[in-house]
Amino acid sequence: MKSKNSPWSTIPQFFWKVIHSLMASPTEIAGLFTSPLSPRPIILPVDIWSATLNINAANASRCFVKEVVHYKRTGGKEHEFLHFTVSHPEGSWLAFVFTDRTTKKHSGNGGSSLSNKAAVLSNPSPSSSSSSSHSSPLVPACDTIYVATDHSAALEELRGTFFNNKHETIRTLTFDTGPSAMELATLLTFTSHHAPSYSLCQNQCYWFAHTVYESLRQLFPHHHERIDSGRSGTCHYLPIPMADSYKDVCAAYDGERAAIVARANQEREQYEANDKKDDKKDDKKDDKRDEKKDEKKDEKKDEKKAVRKVELWNELLSRGNVLHWLHGSSSF
């Protein structure tokens, strides 16, 4: 049996990098799509993720959620999380987004964050990360997203973190017309801000996954749903109390979406007004150019007339018909 430290163990990784370096890469979109050669996933708090997508909002708004899956870990504290499949506006590339709620702070991008994440998810005690929340309701929640592009080592690392132990699918939404990545980020942010503190009896990981999933189901009705398990919101088959917040989140989201549409319409109207001004300026420039062209044409006509007069004068002089010319018409 080969040792784990054997140089032969690096050969599969080498071929992985060679194969994917030869593949076309998607156009990079901040916070969502990176090069397949990127070794680390994107790890950000949900509100920072929303701000990151805004850097390239035009493209992020053209990336759409195709599917969301609600998962449950079947060991330890039976943590629940969501997994989204997001399309790229160009081609068949996909991004995979995981999101969940914990009380553990993960900072930065790198292996250490995922190592901490794996430790949290593997904790055998169902309330170890939330026992402090029971006695101190103001423990800040950590609502995080984890993103990796299809066919990347980063995605394998993410899957290894979230699926390294037994898990089961609770339910799945497959969208005909789903939210854009920007809309998803907005919804996640509203959910997080609705209950920014972790509460064992109301606003834990079960609440976060349930609220986001139900909000998407209500806000984007053109979907197909498959129910695989009735164990959502339970720990070792015991129901865990949680706040019923998705209606409030949907109302807040609808208000924000209306404001976004109003801002978009205002920006479009302003753009059209500026476009009309530019057209008028161009028309004026064209008119001025036409006037100058007409002036040049008139000048050329005058020059031709002057030349013709000189030619006629010379011709009359040469024929000795000056008197005839003087008594004749003076117009040419």
C-alpha positions in Angstrom: 0.0 0.0 0.0 1.4 3.4 -1.0 2.2 6.0 1.7 0.0 9.1 1.7 3.2 11.1 1.4 4.3 9.2 -1.7 5.2 11.4 -4.7 2.8 9.2 -6.8 -0.1 10.7 -4.8 0.4 14.1 -6.5 -0.1 12.6 -10.1 -4.0 12.8 -10.0 -3.8 16.4 -8.9 -1.3 17.2 -11.6 -3.5 15.8 -14.3 -6.6 17.5 -12.8 -4.8 20.9 -13.2 -3.6 20.1 -16.7 -7.0 19.0 -17.9 -8.8 22.1 -16.5 -6.1 24.5 -17.7 -7.0 23.4 -21.2 -10.7 24.0 -20.7 -12.3 27.3 -21.5 -13.0 29.4 -18.4 -16.2 31.3 -17.6 -16.1 35.1 -17.6 -15.3 35.9 -14.0 -18.1 37.5 -12.0 -17.1 38.9 -8.6 -18.5 36.8 -5.8 -19.8 34.1 -8.0 -17.7 32.8 -10.9 -13.9 32.3 -10.7 -11.4 30.4 -12.7 -11.7 26.6 -12.4 -8.1 26.7 -11.4 -8.9 28.8 -8.3 -7.9 26.6 -5.4 -10.1 28.1 -2.7 -13.9 28.7 -2.5 -15.4 32.1 -1.9 -16.4 32.4 1.8 -18.3 35.6 2.8 -21.0 36.8 5.2 -24.3 37.1 3.3 -24.4 40.9 3.5 -20.8 41.2 2.2 -21.7 38.7 -0.6 -24.6 41.0 -1.7 -22.2 44.0 -1.8 -19.7 42.0 -3.7 -22.2 41.0 -6.4 -23.1 44.7 -6.7 -19.6 45.3 -8.1 -20.8 43.6 -11.3 -24.6 43.9 -10.8 -25.3 43.9 -14.5 -23.8 40.4 -15.0 -24.9 39.1 -11.6 -28.5 39.9 -12.5 -28.2 37.6 -15.5 -27.1 34.6 -13.4 -30.2 32.7 -12.3 -30.9 30.1 -9.6 -31.8 26.8 -11.2 -32.3 24.8 -8.1 -32.2 24.9 -4.3 -31.8 21.8 -2.1 -32.5 21.8 1.6 -30.1 19.3 3.3 -29.9 17.9 6.8 -26.8 16.3 8.4 -27.8 13.0 10.0 -25.1 13.0 12.7 -24.1 15.2 15.6 -26.5 18.2 16.0 -28.2 17.4 12.6 -27.2 20.8 11.1 -29.4 22.1 8.2 -28.1 24.1 5.2 -29.1 25.1 1.7 -27.4 24.4 -1.6 -28.1 26.5 -4.8 -27.2 25.8 -8.4 -26.6 29.1 -10.3 -26.3 29.5 -14.1 -23.7 31.7 -15.9 -25.1 34.2 -18.5 -22.7 32.8 -21.1 -22.6 29.1 -21.8 -23.2 26.1 -19.6 -21.0 27.0 -16.6 -22.5 26.7 -13.1 -21.7 28.1 -9.7 -22.6 26.2 -6.5 -23.6 28.2 -3.4 -23.9 26.8 0.1 -25.4 28.8 2.9 -26.1 28.2 6.6 -26.4 29.8 10.0 -24.0 29.1 12.9 -22.5 31.0 15.8 -18.9 30.4 14.8 -17.1 33.2 13.0 -15.3 32.3 9.8 -13.1 35.0 8.5 -11.3 35.2 5.2 -10.9 32.7 2.4 -8.9 29.7 2.9 -8.5 26.2 4.2 -8.5 27.3 7.9 -12.1 28.6 7.5 -13.3 25.3 6.0 -11.4 23.3 8.6 -13.2 25.3 11.3 -16.5 24.7 9.4 -15.9 21.0 9.3 -15.2 20.9 13.0 -18.5 22.8 13.7 -20.5 20.5 11.5 -18.9 17.3 13.0 -19.5 18.4 16.6 -21.3 15.4 18.2 -23.4 17.5 20.6 -26.6 18.8 19.1 -26.6 22.0 21.1 -22.8 22.5 21.7 -22.7 25.6 19.4 -25.9 27.0 20.7 -25.9 26.3 24.4 -24.5 29.7 25.0 -27.4 31.1 22.9 -29.9 29.6 25.3 -28.5 31.6 28.2 -27.4 34.6 26.2 -29.9 35.5 23.5 -27.7 38.2 22.0 -25.1 35.9 20.6 -24.5 37.2 17.1 -25.4 34.7 14.3 -23.0 34.0 11.5 -24.9 33.6 8.2 -22.4 32.7 5.6 -22.2 31.7 1.9 -19.7 29.4 0.3 -19.2 29.6 -3.5 -17.3 27.6 -6.0 -17.4 27.3 -9.8 -18.2 24.0 -11.5 -15.2 21.7 -12.4 -12.9 23.3 -9.8 -10.8 22.0 -7.0 -12.6 24.6 -4.8 -15.9 22.9 -5.4 -14.5 19.5 -4.4 -13.2 21.1 -1.2 -16.6 22.5 -0.4 -18.4 19.2 -1.1 -15.9 17.5 1.1 -16.7 19.9 3.9 -20.5 19.8 3.7 -21.0 16.2 2.6 -18.1 14.5 4.5 -20.6 12.8 6.8 -24.0 11.3 6.4 -26.7 13.7 5.1 -30.1 13.5 3.7 -32.1 15.6 1.2 -35.2 17.2 2.9 -36.8 18.9 -0.1 -35.9 20.5 -3.5 -37.2 23.4 -5.6 -36.4 23.3 -9.3 -37.3 26.7 -10.9 -38.7 27.4 -14.3 -38.2 31.1 -13.6 -36.0 31.5 -10.6 -34.4 34.4 -8.8 -31.3 36.0 -10.1 -28.1 35.9 -8.0 -28.7 39.5 -7.0 -32.3 38.6 -5.9 -31.0 35.6 -3.9 -28.4 37.8 -2.2 -31.0 40.4 -1.3 -33.3 37.7 0.2 -30.5 36.1 2.2 -29.5 39.6 3.5 -33.1 40.4 4.5 -33.4 37.0 6.3 -30.1 37.5 8.2 -31.1 41.1 9.2 -34.6 40.0 10.3 -33.0 38.0 13.2 -29.3 39.0 13.5 -28.9 37.1 16.8 -28.8 33.3 17.2 -31.5 31.9 19.4 -31.7 28.2 20.3 -35.5 28.4 20.7 -36.3 30.5 17.6 -33.6 31.6 15.2 -31.1 28.8 14.7 -29.9 26.9 11.6 -33.2 25.2 11.2 -35.0 28.6 11.1 -32.5 30.1 8.6 -32.8 27.3 6.1 -36.6 27.0 6.5 -37.2 30.8 6.2 -35.0 31.2 3.0 -36.5 28.1 1.4 -40.1 29.0 2.2 -39.6 32.6 1.0 -38.2 31.4 -2.3 -41.1 29.0 -2.7 -43.6 31.9 -2.1 -41.8 34.6 -4.0 -41.0 32.5 -7.1 -44.0 30.3 -7.7 -42.9 28.9 -11.1 -41.2 25.9 -9.8 -41.4 22.1 -9.2 -41.0 20.8 -5.6 -40.0 17.4 -4.4 -40.3 16.4 -0.8 -37.9 13.7 0.3 -38.1 13.9 4.1 -40.3 15.3 6.8 -37.5 15.8 9.2 -37.0 19.6 8.6 -36.6 21.5 11.9 -36.0 18.4 14.0 -33.0 17.1 16.0 -33.0 13.4 16.6 -36.7 13.3 15.5 -37.6 15.9 18.2 -39.2 19.1 16.7 -37.2 22.2 17.4 -39.2 25.5 18.0 -38.4 28.2 15.5 -40.0 31.6 14.6 -42.4 31.7 11.7 -40.8 34.6 9.8 -40.9 33.9 6.1 -44.0 36.0 5.6 -42.3 39.1 7.2 -39.2 38.4 5.1 -41.3 38.1 1.9 -43.0 41.4 2.7 -39.7 43.2 3.3 -38.3 41.7 0.1 -41.3 42.7 -1.9 -40.9 46.3 -0.7 -37.3 46.3 -1.6 -37.9 44.7 -5.0 -40.5 47.4 -5.7 -37.9 50.1 -4.7 -35.4 48.4 -7.0 -37.8 48.4 -9.9 -38.6 52.1 -9.2 -34.9 52.9 -9.1 -34.3 50.9 -12.3 -37.2 52.7 -14.0 -35.8 56.1 -12.8 -32.3 55.2 -14.1 -33.8 54.1 -17.4 -35.8 57.3 -17.8 -32.7 59.3 -16.9 -30.7 57.3 -19.4 -33.4 57.9 -22.1 -33.5 61.6 -21.3 -29.7 61.8 -21.6 -29.8 59.8 -24.8 -32.3 62.3 -26.3 -30.1 65.2 -25.2 -27.2 63.5 -26.9 -29.3 63.0 -30.0 -30.2 66.8 -30.1 -26.5 67.7 -29.7 -25.7 65.4 -32.5 -28.4 66.9 -34.7 -27.1 70.4 -33.9 -23.6 69.3 -34.9 -25.0 67.8 -38.1 -26.8 71.0 -38.8 -23.7 73.0 -38.3 -21.7 70.6 -40.5 -24.4 71.0 -43.2 -24.3 74.8 -42.9 -20.6 74.7 -43.3 -20.9 72.4 -46.3 -23.5 74.8 -47.9 -21.2 77.8 -47.2 -18.3 76.0 -48.9 -20.5 75.1 -51.9 -21.6 78.8 -52.2 -17.9 79.9 -52.0 -17.0 77.4 -54.7 -19.9 78.7 -56.9 -18.7 82.3 -56.4 -15.1 81.3 -57.2 -16.4 79.6 -60.4 -18.3 82.7 -61.4 -15.3 84.9 -60.8 -13.1 82.6 -62.8 -15.7 82.5 -65.6 -15.8 86.4 -65.7 -12.1 86.6 -66.0 -12.1 84.0 -68.8 -14.8 85.9 -70.7 -13.0 89.2 -70.3 -9.8 87.7 -71.6 -11.7 86.1 -74.5 -13.4 89.4 -75.5 -10.2 91.3 -75.3 -8.5 88.8 -77.5 -11.2 89.3 -80.1 -11.3 93.1 -79.9 -15.0 92.9 -78.8 -14.6 95.0 -75.7 -17.2 97.5 -76.9 -19.6 94.8 -77.7 -19.2 93.4 -74.3 -19.6 96.8 -72.6 -22.9 97.4 -74.3 -24.1 93.9 -73.9 -25.4 92.0 -70.9 -23.2 92.2 -67.8 -24.7 89.1 -66.3 -23.1 85.8 -66.8 
